[in-house]
Amino acid sequence: MRWLIGHRARILAAVAFAAIVVGGAAHLLGHPALGDAIWRTVLVVLAAELAVEVAWTVAVEHNMGVDTIALVAMAGSLALGELLAGVVIGLMFSGGLALEELASARARRELTALVERAPKRARIRAGGELRDVPVEEVEVGDIAVVRTGELVPVDGTLVSEQAVIDTSTLTGEPLPVTVGQGMPVLSGTANAGTPFDVRARRPAAESAYAALVRLVSQAETERAPLVRIADRYAGFFLPATLLIAGLAWALSGDAVRGLAVVVVATPCPLILAAPIALVSGLSRAAGAGVIVKSTGAIETLGQVRTVLFDKTGTLTVGTPEVREIVPTGKLGRAEILALAASVDSMSAHVLGSALTEAAREADLALKEPRDVEEDPGQGIAGTVDGQRVAVGSRDYLAGQGVPRARLEAASLLDGHGSGEARVMVGVDDDLGGVIVMADDLRPDARGIVERLRAEGVRQVAMVSGDRRSVAERIGREIGVDRVYSEQSPEDKLEVIRRLHGDPTRGPVMMVGDGVNDAPALAMADIGIAMGAGGATVSSQTADAVITVDRVDRVADAIHAGRGALRIARQSVVVGMGLSLAAMLVAAFGYLPPLTGALLQEGIDLAVILNALRALRV
């Protein structure tokens, strides 16, 4: 049954097409009564199905759109015995809807990916042993063990002395944070260090991750409904059709003349032209690596006036990289990096991976360290070629014997790298240098603001969960109009609500990549997810997904939407203009229904060919 509902338009279009073929064959074989019976039956079914939909639209949405015009045309054909014309109208209408249905092909905005990613099991310490239980069974006060790489199952308080937490899914902050004993730990964050214990302080249903799920659901329900382009034009086309047909019938006394007006007024330019142009826009956007999930979304792309970008993973690379190496002694930059990377190659910390990758890119030879000791979240030390190398925070190096005065002097280097993260490198009880780590701006993000302005976007802003200094540095580099820093998922929703309250700012687009962006992607008029890294909740929630790792494709998507919408409007206006001219000719009796039907098909062909130009935008 669900499949039938989801494919309703395609089923109706297939039935209408089959009826035209079978009924026409019956006429050709000398059985006109049978052919008429087939056409009448199918026409009644199509009209009845459409009448229910129109009644629902009028009652719930208080809108009489393009569906109403098609219903009037089909009902008129049925009443006056023009059965084939009525079935053809039904085919055109259901075919147009089927085209949109096929092009959209988007999953419902269920939170499947978010739910699948949510922690489902927890390891609880009970009676001196570990017990694996469903996360729903974790009670307040239970102690859960979180292994390296695992998600924290519930909100709790850290029992272990220290833990290194990757909070990017909830906050957007790319660098792991170190928390101490007694500090809060949120569910949905990941263990980026050694295993630790956490004491549950609330049930899973009340956790931060569950709250994020609820936020997404709320944001989706708050999004304003989209009015189809065809429905906007139908607002004047419907009364014009009824007026001209009624006058033709009343003044001539000939109902067939009124029917001729209705036949040539069949809203095929509305039914077909707009969807075809918008579907062509979908194809064009796909060619640029942007999968737009519906024709409604491509239409909204054509009207976007405000664009909001997340920072981490969207405008920036999303992983920390070596930004600068500042020697503080006799060692050169390459020596500092090689020593630090050699020791940090034994660490699971994300900064260690970044150092190792930077050394490999520089073709530096790494050596296996001996006597390695690590303090998770603080630093790591080991012996490399007889030298004792310590890599980590200022306090960690002080504990390893590096003079505090040398470490304090490093504060003079704060201007380097905007201070995202500093890794101190100690060599034989002295400070050898400082490695500045940063989450750098994507190369393809440079110039995107200018491209968006060229497409007619009035405001470009960045919303980030990162610290103000870091967010504003990226904002200055990219040239956005405004930076919203330290924004939680709730804060991002509030930004979008305020923009929705200003009619000069809409429609609003949100571009993001993480789970924490999902509520904003859902509430914005259109959300675009950076999906090159794989399917995430942001991809499920968004209206469009960029399948290549390039944020500049946002501008390509808007360009495709602008072109498709422009051509859709042209096709509708030209088609309606030709139909109105034909209606006037039919009203004066110079265009019988059969000729009018043929003329209408010519009009349809013209607007369809024009709509297909959107493929070349």
Phi, psi and omega in degrees: 000317180298322179296319180297318180294318182291338182244027185304311184297319180294322179294315180296319179297319179295320178296316180298316180296316179298321180295320179297315182293309184292317179295321177295320177297321179297319177297315181295331181270009176086023178235065183299325181298318178295317179299316179296322180296320178296314181296317182297316181299312181293322179296320178297316180298313181297316182294320180295316179298318180291324179298320178297317180295318179296317180299319178296316181298316181294317184290319186268314185261353181053046184221129175251100186257207184297334178299323182294320179298315179298321180296317178298317181296318180292318179295320178296318179296321179294318183293326184258010174079010177273069191293316181298318178300319180296319180292323178299318177299317178298321178295316180297318183291308180294328177295320177297317178294321179297324179298315177296320181298315180293320183290322182294301174042037183258145176292151174298154185283058173277158183264043185304309184294321180295317180295320180295326181281336182301143179302134181246335181233157178218147176258116186252136173280119180216120178061035178080007178223164179266135180234127180272121183226157172299145185298334180293339183270357178288126181257158178301129182101342177294149178254119180256142177261126181247113181278166181303128178088349182276159175276144175290124188285328183218161172292135182199192180241136183291126177268322178294166182295325186202155176210147176253119189243132171267108184259011189300328182294332182258326186250339184085355178288121187284335185265138178298154179242151179257128179243149181257172182303135180089352180275153182287147176229133185260146176294152180089343173279164187243150177280111180259009180228218180279162180303148179214165178253143178224136180265122183296132178243358172200156180296159181301325182294342181252014186283170179297323181291317177298323178296325178294321177300315180295323178299317180298315180299316180296318181297322181294321181288336182276347181294135179292141180292149180270133175262122183296147180302322180297321181293326180294318179286330181295339180303329177255334183290324180297306179297327179295319179297311181296322181294311182294316179296317180296318179294319179298318180291314185293317185283331181261340184072012184245110182294330180296325178296320176296321178296320179302321177297316181295320181299311181287346178270359178310124192282048179297324175302324178285318185290321187253318189299309182298310178301320182295317178297318181290322176296323176298323175296322176301315181296318180296317179295321179299324178296337178266006179088020179240114179268107178268129193276349181203158176292331175298323179291320180293327176294317178295322176305324181288352183240000186303134178240340179229134179237126176250131179248135163289162180265294189293121179082351180249297175270337179249171183295326178097351177229142182293143178228159177289118181265322183200147175240121184247103178294143176236010180210217184276339184287144176275173183299317182296321180294319180298315181294318181297317180293315181296317181292324179299314179289315184288349176294344179267001182255148176270359182294145183297327178291327177295318177298321180293319178296317180298317180295320180296320179294320179294320178296331179272006180058038178269138180280124178263141180244148183286124181280158176242161177053049183281133175229134181233138171250099188309129179086347181247315180171180181216146181224151179191171181256125180234116181052042177081357179258135177275114185248129176239132182231123180165210184281172180297316181293324181295315180294327177297321178291340179269004175103001177285131182305135181298326181298320179296321181290321179294327179296336180294344178295340177290349182267012186297341179287344183280128170071013179058011170071028179300308177201135179245130178250115178278138180240113178257138180230117179051056174064025175221157179277112181276330180173177180234129176254119181268124180256144180210152172265097192282159177294138175299139176300323182282354177279339180291129180089356183291328179297317179296320179296319180294321178295323178295335178272002177098008178285130186271327182223135176235124182227165178238130176242124188218147173276358184282168180297156186300314183297319181290314182297318182291329176297314178296321179299319178293320181297321184272338177086031180287162181285328184207150178239124172255108184254165178053045184261122173281169175306322178295320180297321179297321177298320181294323176300315181292322178300317180295320179293323176296332180285349179250105184299340180282348183263345187265167353293156184251131176251139173242134179238123181205179183222344188255171177301323181293345178272348188303315179300317180294320177299324181286322184279329181300157178301326172212134179246136177240127182255141171279100189253013183295334182280356180124174183288126176225177179297329179297321178293323180290323186277331186287160176276340180213151181230129176273115187272351175250155186276062181216117181284341180292349177291348173300317178295323177297320180295318178295321178299316178296319179295318179299313182295317181296318181293320179298315181289325176299316179295318178301313182297318181294313183295315179296315180298317179293323178297315177295321179295319179297320178297317178295325178297319179294320177297317179294324180296330179271006173086011182265005184218092179295164185304316183296313178297322178298321179296318179295319178296320180298322178297323176296320177297317179301315181299319181297314183288329178293316178298321178294320181296327181293346177298340180298339177295336185255008181296000000 
